[in-house]
Amino acid sequence: MTGIHNFRDYGGYETQDGRHVRTGVLFRSGQHVEAEDADLAALDALNIRTVIDLRGQSERERHPCRRSDSFSAEVLMHPGETTSSPPHEDIGDGVPTGEYARQRMMAVYTRMPENPAMISMFGRYFKALDERDGGSLVHCFAGKDRTGVAATMLLQVLGVPRELQEREFLRTNDAPSLEVLARQSLPGMEARLGKLDKTAVRNLLEVRAEYLATYIASVKASHGSFDNYLTQAIGVDDAMRARLRERLTQ
């Protein structure tokens, strides 16, 4: 995609029992505010029936997604805020160094497991995958933090090994459209904090293995294991897990 950052299919991974996550049905991306006509045409060709928009209300109002005239997918969204600001913008007053940005991102991943709005949206994401036919697209502002966690959760449920979950998470750093995200987010951050050094920018706009590890450590600390968290907080019981594996692996 030219105007949509970080768009990709997150299927194809082998599961621990030798099956593979289906391709052509699971998509993820950043927001679509700058989607070009060719991007919208490409989206229409993918048979995406459900869009899970993890952004909050103020993000959607500031950055409304472009849709084609033939767009007909159901869009699921939270009626309020899902976070105080997009995670890569969630930085307070301080010296905008690389380490400061890294620590702020680590804090985002520590807080996310207990965020009621995100728990609700992740639950709706799984319910949609369980009940709705056709392709799905999950996205947030940048398609890397909230969206990255959603994709990781699903791969966990489908039985994809942890090292492949991390590989999918880190593919964000190879997206050829980083300038789209930078254009959408850096001016606001630098207006608040001043010029960011290169390391700070990368720590905010990319992802790190330690970010995901921090999230998983947080859910383990509160629920004993990642699977327990998915069951107890998100609502993925054994029956749903079995149905999702039947629907989304082959």
C-alpha positions in Angstrom: 0.0 0.0 0.0 1.2 3.5 -0.8 -0.8 5.5 1.7 -1.4 2.9 4.4 1.4 2.1 6.7 2.3 -1.5 7.6 -0.4 -3.3 5.7 0.2 -7.1 5.5 -1.3 -10.6 5.7 -0.4 -12.1 9.0 -1.2 -15.7 8.1 1.0 -18.4 6.8 2.8 -19.4 10.0 3.2 -23.0 11.0 1.5 -24.1 14.2 3.0 -26.5 16.8 0.8 -29.3 15.5 2.0 -28.9 11.9 -0.9 -27.0 10.5 -0.6 -23.5 9.0 -2.5 -20.3 9.6 -4.6 -19.5 6.6 -3.5 -16.8 4.3 -5.8 -14.3 2.5 -8.2 -13.8 5.5 -6.2 -12.1 8.2 -4.9 -8.6 7.5 -3.4 -5.8 9.7 -2.3 -2.3 9.1 -2.1 1.3 10.3 -4.9 3.8 9.8 -6.2 4.7 6.4 -6.5 8.4 6.5 -4.0 8.8 3.6 -5.1 5.8 1.6 -4.8 6.4 -2.1 -7.4 5.3 -4.6 -5.2 2.4 -5.7 -5.0 1.3 -2.0 -8.7 1.4 -1.7 -9.2 -0.7 -4.8 -6.7 -3.2 -3.5 -8.6 -3.4 -0.2 -11.9 -4.0 -2.0 -10.4 -7.0 -3.8 -9.5 -8.8 -0.6 -13.1 -9.6 0.5 -12.6 -7.9 3.9 -15.9 -8.2 5.7 -14.9 -7.0 9.1 -12.6 -4.1 10.2 -11.6 -3.9 13.9 -10.5 -0.4 14.5 -8.5 -0.3 17.8 -8.2 3.5 17.8 -10.2 5.7 20.2 -12.8 8.2 19.3 -10.5 11.2 19.2 -8.1 9.4 17.0 -10.8 8.5 14.6 -12.1 12.1 14.5 -8.7 13.5 13.8 -7.7 10.9 11.3 -10.9 9.6 9.5 -10.2 6.6 7.4 -10.8 6.9 3.6 -13.2 4.3 2.2 -14.1 3.4 -1.4 -17.6 3.9 -2.7 -18.1 0.1 -2.6 -16.8 -0.4 0.9 -19.2 -2.6 2.8 -17.3 -4.1 5.7 -18.7 -3.8 9.2 -16.4 -1.6 11.3 -16.1 -2.4 15.0 -14.8 0.4 17.2 -14.8 1.5 20.8 -17.2 4.4 21.7 -14.7 6.2 23.8 -10.9 6.4 24.1 -8.7 3.3 24.0 -5.7 5.1 25.2 -4.6 8.6 26.1 -2.9 8.9 22.7 -1.5 6.5 20.1 1.2 4.4 21.9 4.1 5.9 19.8 2.8 9.4 20.9 2.2 8.5 24.5 5.2 10.4 25.8 5.1 13.0 28.6 7.4 15.8 29.4 11.1 15.0 29.4 14.3 15.0 27.4 13.5 13.4 24.0 16.4 11.0 23.9 16.4 7.5 22.6 16.4 5.9 26.0 13.5 8.2 27.2 11.5 7.1 24.2 12.3 3.4 24.9 11.2 3.7 28.5 7.9 5.4 27.5 7.2 2.6 25.0 8.0 0.0 27.7 5.5 1.7 29.9 2.8 1.5 27.2 3.2 -2.3 26.9 3.2 -2.6 30.7 -0.2 -0.8 31.0 -1.9 -2.2 28.0 -2.9 -5.6 29.6 -5.0 -3.8 32.2 -6.6 -1.2 29.9 -10.4 -1.9 30.1 -11.0 -0.4 26.6 -8.3 -2.6 25.1 -9.6 -5.7 26.9 -13.0 -5.0 25.5 -11.8 -4.4 21.9 -9.5 -7.5 22.0 -12.6 -9.5 23.1 -14.6 -8.1 20.2 -11.8 -8.9 17.8 -11.9 -12.5 18.8 -15.7 -12.7 18.8 -15.7 -11.3 15.2 -13.1 -13.8 14.1 -15.1 -16.6 15.7 -18.5 -15.6 14.2 -18.0 -13.6 11.0 -17.2 -15.0 7.6 -14.8 -13.4 5.0 -11.6 -11.6 5.6 -10.8 -9.3 8.5 -8.6 -6.3 9.0 -7.4 -5.2 12.4 -5.7 -1.7 12.6 -4.9 1.1 15.0 -3.0 4.4 14.4 0.4 2.9 13.4 -0.5 -0.8 13.1 2.3 -1.8 15.3 1.5 -1.7 19.1 -2.2 -2.4 19.7 -2.4 -4.1 16.4 0.8 -6.0 17.0 -0.5 -7.3 20.3 -3.8 -8.3 18.7 -2.0 -10.4 16.1 0.2 -11.9 18.7 -2.8 -13.0 20.7 -4.4 -14.7 17.8 -1.2 -16.5 16.8 -1.0 -17.7 20.4 -4.5 -19.0 20.3 -3.9 -20.8 17.0 -0.8 -22.5 18.4 1.9 -20.6 16.6 5.3 -20.9 18.5 6.5 -17.9 20.4 9.5 -17.3 18.1 7.2 -17.0 15.1 4.9 -14.7 17.0 7.9 -12.5 17.6 9.0 -12.7 14.0 5.5 -11.5 12.9 5.7 -8.7 15.5 9.1 -7.5 14.3 8.1 -7.5 10.6 6.8 -4.1 11.2 10.3 -2.8 11.2 10.7 -3.9 7.5 7.6 -2.1 6.3 8.5 0.1 3.3 6.0 2.8 4.3 7.5 4.3 7.4 7.5 7.8 5.9 3.6 7.6 6.0 3.6 7.0 9.8 6.4 9.6 10.3 4.3 12.2 8.4 1.2 11.5 10.5 2.9 11.4 13.9 6.2 13.2 14.1 5.1 16.8 13.7 2.8 16.6 16.7 5.4 15.0 18.9 8.1 17.4 17.9 5.8 20.3 18.4 5.5 19.2 22.1 9.0 18.0 22.7 11.3 19.6 20.2 13.5 17.9 17.7 13.7 14.1 18.3 17.1 12.4 17.8 17.2 9.4 15.3 17.2 6.8 18.1 14.2 8.3 19.7 12.3 8.4 16.4 13.1 4.7 15.7 12.1 3.6 19.3 8.8 5.4 18.9 7.9 4.5 15.3 9.3 0.9 15.2 8.9 -2.0 17.5 11.4 -4.0 19.7 11.3 -7.5 20.9 11.5 -6.2 24.4 8.3 -4.4 23.9 6.4 -7.6 23.2 8.3 -9.4 26.0 7.2 -6.7 28.4 3.6 -7.2 27.5 3.8 -10.9 27.9 5.6 -10.6 31.2 2.9 -8.3 32.4 0.1 -10.7 31.6 2.0 -13.6 33.1 2.5 -11.6 36.3 -1.3 -10.9 36.6 -2.7 -14.2 35.3 0.1 -16.8 35.5 0.3 -17.4 31.8 -0.5 -15.9 28.4 -3.2 -18.5 27.8 -4.8 -17.8 31.2 -5.0 -14.1 30.4 -6.6 -14.8 27.0 -9.2 -17.0 28.7 -9.8 -15.0 31.9 -9.5 -11.4 30.6 -10.2 -11.6 26.9 -12.8 -14.4 27.0 -11.2 -17.0 24.7 -12.4 -20.2 26.2 -11.5 -23.7 25.0 -14.5 -24.0 22.7 -13.7 -20.7 21.0 -10.1 -21.7 20.7 -11.0 -24.9 19.0 -13.4 -23.2 16.6 -10.8 -20.6 15.7 -8.2 -23.2 15.0 -10.7 -25.0 12.8 -11.6 -21.9 10.9 -8.2 -20.2 10.6 -5.7 -23.0 10.2 -5.4 -25.8 7.6 
